[in-house]
Amino acid sequence: FDYSTSEDKQPFLPHSDWNPPEQKIDPVIKSFVQKINSDITKIKQIKDKQNLTRMERQTIMQLKSNSDIIIKPADKGNNIVMDRQQYLFEAYRQLNNTEYYTKLSAPMYHQTHDQITGLLVQLYSLQYITEKQMDYFTQLQPLPRMFYLLPKIHKNPETLVPVGEEQACAVCY
């Protein structure tokens, strides 16, 4: 990759908060930006309106607070309600499958973070990444992975697919 012409074309940099000096902005552009901001505010107000009745919202809150069930997003944009005990049984069944999972004596995300930081230091010292890119990557703090199951309701029979989700990663931002 040749990024020598412009630093803002380099990947993995924090978003810029630069704004031009107020006195150098053309009045026509200022007016246009004000109009756009006004339109965006109107759209946000429309979006915030409720599309459920009060009773439907109360029912959803009751379901969410019910500790006997789990509500998960399913494929194709649907949600599914499952019995908590059955869900946990399936989760443990999958996690105890030694063909796919190995039980760890302790979490390893701190060790992995240290290894990645070491690699980043090497890349920086070899000038493969810039100081800004180094800062971007090293500002992230390691967090444990979240394991959960997602229902695939359009498969026969219905299945629960395991997902290991990173809570903080560079490509997520």
C-alpha positions in Angstrom: 0.0 0.0 0.0 1.3 3.4 -0.8 -0.1 5.9 1.6 2.6 8.5 1.2 0.3 11.1 -0.4 -2.2 11.5 2.4 -2.2 10.4 6.0 -6.0 10.3 6.2 -6.1 7.4 3.7 -4.2 5.1 6.1 -6.4 2.5 7.8 -6.8 2.2 11.5 -6.6 5.8 12.6 -8.9 7.5 15.1 -11.6 9.6 13.5 -10.6 13.2 13.0 -12.4 15.9 15.0 -10.9 18.7 12.8 -13.1 21.6 11.8 -12.1 24.5 9.6 -11.8 27.9 11.2 -15.2 29.5 11.5 -14.2 32.7 9.7 -13.0 30.8 6.6 -16.3 29.0 6.0 -18.4 30.5 3.1 -21.8 31.8 4.4 -23.6 29.6 1.7 -22.0 26.5 3.1 -22.9 27.6 6.7 -26.5 28.0 5.7 -26.5 24.6 3.9 -25.0 22.8 7.0 -27.6 24.5 9.2 -30.4 23.3 6.9 -29.1 19.7 6.9 -28.7 19.7 10.7 -32.3 20.9 11.0 -33.5 18.2 8.7 -31.6 15.5 10.6 -33.1 16.7 13.9 -36.6 16.4 12.4 -35.8 12.8 11.2 -34.6 11.8 14.6 -37.8 13.2 16.2 -39.9 11.1 13.8 -37.8 8.0 14.5 -38.2 8.4 18.3 -42.0 8.1 18.1 -43.3 4.9 19.6 -44.9 2.3 17.3 -46.1 0.1 20.1 -49.0 0.6 22.4 -48.4 1.1 26.1 -49.7 -2.4 26.8 -47.4 -3.9 24.2 -44.4 -2.1 25.8 -45.4 -3.3 29.3 -45.7 -6.9 28.0 -42.2 -6.7 26.4 -40.8 -5.4 29.7 -42.4 -8.2 31.6 -41.0 -10.8 29.2 -37.5 -9.2 29.5 -37.6 -9.4 33.3 -38.8 -13.0 33.3 -35.8 -15.0 34.5 -37.3 -18.3 33.3 -36.9 -17.4 29.6 -34.2 -16.0 27.3 -35.0 -13.8 24.3 -32.4 -13.9 21.5 -32.3 -12.5 18.0 -32.8 -15.3 15.4 -31.9 -15.3 11.7 -33.8 -13.2 9.3 -34.4 -10.4 11.8 -36.7 -12.3 14.1 -36.6 -12.9 17.9 -37.2 -16.1 19.6 -38.2 -16.9 23.2 -36.6 -20.0 24.8 -36.7 -21.8 28.1 -33.6 -20.7 30.1 -32.9 -24.2 31.3 -33.0 -25.7 27.8 -30.8 -22.9 26.5 -28.2 -23.4 29.2 -28.3 -27.2 28.8 -27.5 -26.7 25.1 -24.8 -24.1 25.8 -23.0 -26.5 28.3 -23.4 -29.4 25.9 -21.6 -27.5 23.2 -18.9 -26.1 25.4 -18.2 -29.6 26.8 -17.6 -31.0 23.3 -13.8 -31.4 23.4 -13.7 -31.8 19.7 -14.3 -28.0 19.4 -13.5 -26.5 22.8 -10.7 -26.8 25.4 -11.4 -25.8 28.9 -8.9 -23.2 30.1 -7.6 -22.9 33.7 -7.6 -19.1 33.3 -8.7 -16.6 30.7 -6.1 -15.9 28.1 -7.1 -12.6 26.7 -4.5 -10.7 28.7 -1.7 -12.9 27.4 -3.1 -12.5 23.8 -3.2 -8.8 24.3 0.4 -8.7 25.3 1.4 -10.8 22.3 -0.4 -8.5 19.9 1.1 -5.5 21.6 4.6 -7.0 21.1 3.8 -7.6 17.4 2.6 -4.0 17.0 5.8 -2.7 18.6 7.8 -4.7 16.0 5.7 -3.4 13.2 6.1 0.1 14.4 9.9 -0.3 14.8 10.1 -1.6 11.3 8.0 1.4 10.1 5.2 -0.7 8.8 2.7 1.2 10.9 2.7 4.9 12.0 2.7 6.3 15.5 -1.0 7.2 15.1 -1.8 3.7 14.0 0.2 2.3 17.0 -1.8 4.5 19.3 -5.0 3.5 17.7 -4.4 -0.2 18.3 -2.8 0.0 21.7 -5.6 2.2 23.3 -7.9 -0.8 23.2 -8.2 -2.7 26.5 -8.7 -6.5 26.4 -12.1 -7.8 27.5 -13.3 -11.4 27.8 -15.1 -12.9 24.9 -18.9 -13.3 25.2 -20.2 -16.8 24.3 -23.8 -17.2 23.4 -26.0 -19.2 21.1 -28.1 -17.9 18.2 -31.1 -19.8 17.1 -31.3 -20.7 13.4 -35.1 -21.1 13.1 -35.1 -21.7 9.4 -33.1 -24.9 9.7 -34.7 -28.3 10.1 -34.4 -29.1 13.0 -33.9 -25.8 14.6 -30.4 -25.4 15.8 -28.5 -23.1 18.2 -25.2 -21.8 16.7 -22.4 -20.8 19.0 -21.0 -17.3 18.7 -17.9 -16.0 20.4 -18.1 -12.2 20.3 -15.2 -9.9 20.8 -16.2 -7.0 23.0 -13.5 -4.7 21.8 -11.5 -5.1 18.7 -9.9 -2.7 16.2 -12.0 -3.6 13.3 -15.2 -3.1 15.3 -14.7 0.7 15.4 
